[in-house]
Amino acid sequence: MSGLSTLLIVVGLFLAGGVYSFVKQKMPKNLIVLLSIGAAMCLVAGVVRLEVWN
């Protein structure tokens, strides 16, 4: 079960890195907010799956 959790956490960290990059490039705020929400959801889902299944 931890394989999916690991994948979600990695994707969340990748999206968080994208948020940082987009902020530095001064991309549109709507895109940054959407990416931030996606990163947060992936990270929370991965951590919750680790906590619930282990």
C-alpha positions, 0 to 999 in steps of 0.5 A, spaced: 500 500 500 505 504 501 507 504 493 501 509 492 503 513 498 510 514 495 507 516 488 502 521 491 508 524 495 513 525 490 508 528 485 506 533 490 513 535 491 514 535 484 508 540 483 510 544 489 517 545 485 513 547 480 509 552 484 516 555 486 518 555 479 512 559 476 512 564 482 519 566 480 517 566 473 511 571 475 506 566 471 499 568 472 496 567 479 490 563 477 495 557 475 499 558 481 493 557 486 491 551 482 498 548 482 498 549 489 492 546 491 494 540 487 500 539 490 497 540 497 492 535 495 497 530 493 501 531 499 495 530 504 493 524 500 500 521 500 501 522 508 494 520 510 494 513 506 501 512 510 498 513 516 491 509 515 494 503 512 500 502 516 
